[in-house]
Amino acid sequence: MLKEKGYRNWLRNFLNTMSMEDCTYWMKQGGRPKRDLLYVYLCIGNKIRFRANFVMSEGPCKKYFVDEGMFARAWIVLAGPVVRPDQPIVMKGFRGFRYTEKLF
């Protein structure tokens, strides 16, 4: 969605969804996490922009959302609250998951 609809549209959709109670955000991934997670850090434009709570992961399947169906090899489910870092954290983009200690 980020590539297809642009950062501003994605950001508005993401923050609106994450601010609602009892809502989750499903993200496509290339693979399921191999370790237990507490948080997911979103790296956009070579900076860590957000932290969200990890809910669960799911294997390959097609999910149907409001506008269309999408297939992914893995899905991760995020829940709020979304936290922004106090200071910019520069980090190069990466593929899949990067395991790290709590950053903020």
MDTraj code that builds the backbone (N, CA, C; nanometers):
import mdtraj as md
import numpy as np

residues = "MET LEU LYS GLU LYS GLY TYR ARG ASN TRP LEU ARG ASN PHE LEU ASN THR MET SER MET GLU ASP CYS THR TYR TRP MET LYS GLN GLY GLY ARG PRO LYS ARG ASP LEU LEU TYR VAL TYR LEU CYS ILE GLY ASN LYS ILE ARG PHE ARG ALA ASN PHE VAL MET SER GLU GLY PRO CYS LYS LYS TYR PHE VAL ASP GLU GLY MET PHE ALA ARG ALA TRP ILE VAL LEU ALA GLY PRO VAL VAL ARG PRO ASP GLN PRO ILE VAL MET LYS GLY PHE ARG GLY PHE ARG TYR THR GLU LYS LEU PHE".split()
xyz = np.array([
    [0.0825, -0.1188, 0.0000],
    [0.0000, 0.0000, 0.0000],
    [0.0867, 0.1250, 0.0000],
    [0.1974, 0.1191, 0.0712],
    [0.2878, 0.2330, 0.0772],
    [0.3393, 0.2691, -0.0618],
    [0.3788, 0.1686, -0.1394],
    [0.4300, 0.1934, -0.2737],
    [0.3194, 0.2354, -0.3700],
    [0.2026, 0.1739, -0.3574],
    [0.0946, 0.1969, -0.4521],
    [0.0232, 0.3302, -0.4316],
    [-0.0014, 0.3690, -0.3065],
    [-0.0832, 0.4869, -0.2797],
    [-0.0059, 0.6038, -0.2231],
    [0.1220, 0.5887, -0.1971],
    [0.2035, 0.6981, -0.1462],
    [0.2073, 0.7033, 0.0052],
    [0.3120, 0.7684, 0.0549],
    [0.3365, 0.7728, 0.1989],
    [0.2264, 0.8454, 0.2752],
    [0.1823, 0.9600, 0.2274],
    [0.0815, 1.0379, 0.3006],
    [-0.0500, 0.9623, 0.3154],
    [-0.0967, 0.9001, 0.2083],
    [-0.2205, 0.8221, 0.2161],
    [-0.2045, 0.7024, 0.3088],
    [-0.0899, 0.6345, 0.2975],
    [-0.0655, 0.5199, 0.3855],
    [-0.0598, 0.5654, 0.5306],
    [0.0115, 0.6754, 0.5567],
    [0.0273, 0.7242, 0.6936],
    [-0.1079, 0.7604, 0.7550],
    [-0.1919, 0.8297, 0.6818],
    [-0.3246, 0.8658, 0.7319],
    [-0.4055, 0.7397, 0.7645],
    [-0.4045, 0.6430, 0.6746],
    [-0.4766, 0.5173, 0.6949],
    [-0.4217, 0.4423, 0.8165],
    [-0.2896, 0.4313, 0.8249],
    [-0.2246, 0.3589, 0.9341],
    [-0.2557, 0.4223, 1.0689],
    [-0.2366, 0.5538, 1.0821],
    [-0.2584, 0.6212, 1.2103],
    [-0.4053, 0.6221, 1.2497],
    [-0.4957, 0.6368, 1.1524],
    [-0.6394, 0.6306, 1.1837],
    [-0.6779, 0.4931, 1.2366],
    [-0.6295, 0.3898, 1.1703],
    [-0.6609, 0.2534, 1.2135],
    [-0.6041, 0.2249, 1.3517],
    [-0.4813, 0.2643, 1.3737],
    [-0.4156, 0.2337, 1.4999],
    [-0.4689, 0.3167, 1.6168],
    [-0.5368, 0.4267, 1.5891],
    [-0.5908, 0.5090, 1.6975],
    [-0.7271, 0.4583, 1.7458],
    [-0.7920, 0.3721, 1.6660],
    [-0.9221, 0.3189, 1.7049],
    [-0.9057, 0.2035, 1.8036],
    [-0.9979, 0.1943, 1.8966],
    [-0.9949, 0.0842, 1.9912],
    [-1.0360, -0.0452, 1.9212],
    [-0.9747, -0.1545, 1.9572],
    [-1.0069, -0.2876, 1.9039],
    [-0.9835, -0.3005, 1.7538],
    [-0.8924, -0.2224, 1.6979],
    [-0.8575, -0.2359, 1.5554],
    [-0.7149, -0.2881, 1.5429],
    [-0.6918, -0.3623, 1.4371],
    [-0.5584, -0.4128, 1.4079],
    [-0.5205, -0.3723, 1.2668],
    [-0.3908, -0.3766, 1.2386],
    [-0.3387, -0.3436, 1.1070],
    [-0.2581, -0.4637, 1.0583],
    [-0.2933, -0.5163, 0.9417],
    [-0.2269, -0.6345, 0.8849],
    [-0.1239, -0.5896, 0.7823],
    [0.0000, -0.6373, 0.7979],
    [0.1071, -0.6010, 0.7047],
    [0.1608, -0.7252, 0.6349],
    [0.1828, -0.7108, 0.5037],
    [0.2414, -0.8190, 0.4249],
    [0.3902, -0.8292, 0.4552],
    [0.4387, -0.9531, 0.4628],
    [0.5804, -0.9780, 0.4851],
    [0.6251, -1.0950, 0.3986],
    [0.7560, -1.1049, 0.3808],
    [0.8123, -1.2144, 0.3038],
    [0.8227, -1.3436, 0.3829],
    [0.8221, -1.3342, 0.5152],
    [0.8332, -1.4527, 0.5993],
    [0.7834, -1.4245, 0.7396],
    [0.7457, -1.5310, 0.8083],
    [0.6990, -1.5175, 0.9471],
    [0.8182, -1.4994, 1.0397],
    [0.8003, -1.4287, 1.1508],
    [0.9103, -1.4157, 1.2470],
    [0.9451, -1.5512, 1.3077],
    [1.0721, -1.5708, 1.3324],
    [1.1189, -1.6978, 1.3882],
    [1.1359, -1.6910, 1.5394],
    [1.1215, -1.5723, 1.5962],
    [1.1347, -1.5526, 1.7404],
    [1.0094, -1.4843, 1.7937],
    [0.9953, -1.4854, 1.9249],
    [0.8844, -1.4136, 1.9876],
    [0.9106, -1.2636, 1.9796],
    [0.8067, -1.1881, 1.9548],
    [0.8189, -1.0429, 1.9413],
    [0.7267, -0.9726, 2.0393],
    [0.7663, -0.8544, 2.0812],
    [0.6785, -0.7656, 2.1564],
    [0.6373, -0.6469, 2.0705],
    [0.7345, -0.5939, 1.9965],
    [0.7117, -0.4737, 1.9177],
    [0.7564, -0.4946, 1.7738],
    [0.6991, -0.4144, 1.6855],
    [0.7430, -0.4070, 1.5471],
    [0.7819, -0.2621, 1.5219],
    [0.9040, -0.2410, 1.4762],
    [0.9523, -0.1081, 1.4420],
    [0.9395, -0.0897, 1.2921],
    [0.8793, 0.0202, 1.2505],
    [0.8613, 0.0469, 1.1082],
    [0.9719, 0.1395, 1.0601],
    [1.0532, 0.0889, 0.9691],
    [1.1643, 0.1640, 0.9116],
    [1.1194, 0.2165, 0.7756],
    [1.1045, 0.3482, 0.7649],
    [1.0584, 0.4122, 0.6415],
    [1.1546, 0.5254, 0.6099],
    [1.2066, 0.5280, 0.4878],
    [1.2992, 0.6341, 0.4482],
    [1.4262, 0.6352, 0.5310],
    [1.4800, 0.5177, 0.5605],
    [1.6043, 0.5008, 0.6363],
    [1.5982, 0.5575, 0.7779],
    [1.4774, 0.5646, 0.8358],
    [1.4611, 0.6066, 0.9751],
    [1.3553, 0.5190, 1.0403],
    [1.3745, 0.4895, 1.1682],
    [1.2705, 0.4224, 1.2449],
    [1.1664, 0.5287, 1.2756],
    [1.0455, 0.5113, 1.2230],
    [0.9413, 0.6136, 1.2366],
    [0.8387, 0.5801, 1.3457],
    [0.8082, 0.4504, 1.3637],
    [0.7018, 0.4114, 1.4556],
    [0.7346, 0.2787, 1.5231],
    [0.6718, 0.2595, 1.6378],
    [0.6719, 0.1295, 1.7045],
    [0.5268, 0.0934, 1.7325],
    [0.4908, -0.0298, 1.7002],
    [0.3557, -0.0789, 1.7267],
    [0.3672, -0.2119, 1.8000],
    [0.2617, -0.2518, 1.8656],
    [0.2594, -0.3783, 1.9378],
    [0.2348, -0.4937, 1.8417],
    [0.3115, -0.5993, 1.8583],
    [0.2947, -0.7210, 1.7790],
    [0.1821, -0.8038, 1.8399],
    [0.0877, -0.8473, 1.7566],
    [-0.0234, -0.9294, 1.8046],
    [-0.0007, -1.0755, 1.7688],
    [0.0192, -1.1033, 1.6397],
    [0.0387, -1.2408, 1.5944],
    [0.0897, -1.2390, 1.4509],
    [0.1256, -1.3562, 1.4005],
    [0.1622, -1.3698, 1.2597],
    [0.0832, -1.4848, 1.2007],
    [0.0717, -1.4827, 1.0694],
    [-0.0017, -1.5871, 0.9983],
    [0.0751, -1.6233, 0.8722],
    [0.0651, -1.7474, 0.8304],
    [0.1356, -1.7961, 0.7130],
    [0.0725, -1.7518, 0.5824],
    [0.1131, -1.8135, 0.4714],
    [0.0688, -1.7706, 0.3398],
    [-0.0821, -1.7864, 0.3206],
    [-0.1452, -1.6785, 0.2767],
    [-0.2888, -1.6820, 0.2470],
    [-0.3301, -1.5504, 0.1829],
    [-0.4507, -1.5489, 0.1312],
    [-0.5072, -1.4280, 0.0725],
    [-0.6050, -1.3681, 0.1726],
    [-0.5893, -1.2396, 0.1995],
    [-0.6767, -1.1673, 0.2921],
    [-0.7610, -1.0681, 0.2138],
    [-0.8838, -1.0537, 0.2561],
    [-0.9755, -0.9603, 0.1901],
    [-1.0014, -0.8423, 0.2813],
    [-0.9700, -0.7234, 0.2314],
    [-0.9905, -0.6005, 0.3050],
    [-1.0989, -0.5191, 0.2348],
    [-1.1219, -0.3976, 0.2776],
    [-1.2311, -0.3150, 0.2253],
    [-1.2251, -0.3007, 0.0737],
    [-1.1086, -0.2715, 0.0206],
    [-1.1005, -0.2411, -0.1222],
    [-1.0638, -0.3587, -0.2117],
    [-0.9895, -0.4570, -0.1615],
    [-0.9468, -0.5680, -0.2471],
    [-0.8876, -0.6821, -0.1661],
    [-0.8622, -0.7924, -0.2331],
    [-0.7944, -0.9051, -0.1710],
    [-0.6458, -0.8985, -0.2012],
    [-0.5636, -0.9395, -0.1060],
    [-0.4189, -0.9380, -0.1244],
    [-0.3599, -1.0682, -0.0735],
    [-0.2628, -1.1212, -0.1473],
    [-0.1929, -1.2420, -0.1069],
    [-0.0568, -1.2031, -0.0504],
    [-0.0135, -1.2742, 0.0515],
    [0.1211, -1.2563, 0.1053],
    [0.1724, -1.3904, 0.1545],
    [0.3043, -1.4057, 0.1519],
    [0.3659, -1.5268, 0.2053],
    [0.3566, -1.5309, 0.3572],
    [0.3426, -1.4141, 0.4173],
    [0.3246, -1.4062, 0.5627],
    [0.2568, -1.2739, 0.5964],
    [0.1825, -1.2747, 0.7029],
    [0.1150, -1.1549, 0.7537],
    [0.1562, -1.1346, 0.8986],
    [0.1776, -1.0084, 0.9362],
    [0.1937, -0.9768, 1.0771],
    [0.0804, -0.8824, 1.1151],
    [0.0325, -0.8972, 1.2362],
    [-0.0798, -0.8177, 1.2837],
    [-0.0286, -0.7237, 1.3915],
    [-0.0576, -0.5941, 1.3739],
    [-0.0130, -0.4910, 1.4663],
    [-0.1319, -0.4291, 1.5371],
    [-0.1086, -0.3806, 1.6572],
    [-0.2112, -0.3085, 1.7325],
    [-0.1470, -0.1859, 1.7953],
    [-0.2296, -0.0903, 1.8316],
    [-0.1827, 0.0335, 1.8932],
    [-0.1552, 0.0142, 2.0401],
    [-0.1069, 0.1115, 2.1072],
    [-0.0829, 0.2449, 2.0544],
    [0.0472, 0.2511, 1.9742],
    [0.0491, 0.3403, 1.8758],
    [0.1688, 0.3643, 1.7961],
    [0.2533, 0.4671, 1.8705],
    [0.3822, 0.4396, 1.8802],
    [0.4745, 0.5285, 1.9502],
    [0.5779, 0.5777, 1.8504],
    [0.6039, 0.7081, 1.8538],
    [0.7101, 0.7660, 1.7709],
    [0.8338, 0.7856, 1.8575],
    [0.9529, 0.7734, 1.7998],
    [1.0744, 0.7944, 1.8800],
    [1.0891, 0.9417, 1.9191],
    [1.1548, 0.9667, 2.0333],
    [1.1794, 1.1041, 2.0773],
    [1.2797, 1.1737, 1.9865],
    [1.3789, 1.0993, 1.9425],
    [1.4816, 1.1512, 1.8527],
    [1.4848, 1.0631, 1.7290],
    [1.5243, 1.1198, 1.6136],
    [1.5327, 1.0357, 1.4926],
    [1.6327, 0.9210, 1.5120],
    [1.5941, 0.8028, 1.4684],
    [1.6825, 0.6856, 1.4734],
    [1.7108, 0.6459, 1.3293],
    [1.8310, 0.6767, 1.2844],
    [1.8691, 0.6462, 1.1470],
    [1.9056, 0.4994, 1.1381],
    [1.8439, 0.4299, 1.0428],
    [1.8709, 0.2880, 1.0221],
    [1.8388, 0.2568, 0.8769],
    [1.9299, 0.1929, 0.8114],
    [1.9049, 0.1562, 0.6728],
    [1.7892, 0.0581, 0.6652],
    [1.7170, 0.0639, 0.5540],
    [1.6068, -0.0285, 0.5329],
    [1.6555, -0.1723, 0.5316],
    [1.5656, -0.2629, 0.5590],
    [1.6030, -0.4037, 0.5641],
    [1.4884, -0.4865, 0.5097],
    [1.5195, -0.6063, 0.4732],
    [1.4185, -0.6981, 0.4210],
    [1.3730, -0.7892, 0.5335],
    [1.2435, -0.8010, 0.5462],
    [1.1914, -0.8901, 0.6483],
    [1.2084, -0.8335, 0.7880],
    [1.2349, -0.9197, 0.8811],
    [1.2428, -0.8797, 1.0211],
    [1.3868, -0.8580, 1.0632],
    [1.4044, -0.7635, 1.1498],
    [1.5326, -0.7445, 1.2166],
    [1.5052, -0.7522, 1.3657],
    [1.5721, -0.8410, 1.4320],
    [1.5530, -0.8571, 1.5754],
    [1.6482, -0.7638, 1.6482],
    [1.5950, -0.6929, 1.7461],
    [1.6752, -0.5964, 1.8193],
    [1.6231, -0.5819, 1.9614],
    [1.7013, -0.5182, 2.0445],
    [1.6549, -0.4861, 2.1786],
    [1.5529, -0.3713, 2.1669],
    [1.4879, -0.3390, 2.2758],
    [1.3896, -0.2300, 2.2747],
    [1.4627, -0.1003, 2.2448],
    [1.4199, -0.0287, 2.1413],
    [1.4863, 0.0940, 2.0987],
    [1.4322, 0.2176, 2.1690],
    [1.3024, 0.2212, 2.1937],
    [1.2398, 0.3341, 2.2639],
    [1.1066, 0.2914, 2.3186],
])
top = md.Topology()
chain = top.add_chain()
for i, resn in enumerate(residues, 1):
    res = top.add_residue(resn, chain, resSeq=i)
    for name in ("N", "CA", "C"):
        top.add_atom(name, md.element.get_by_symbol(name[0]), res)
traj = md.Trajectory(xyz[None], top)
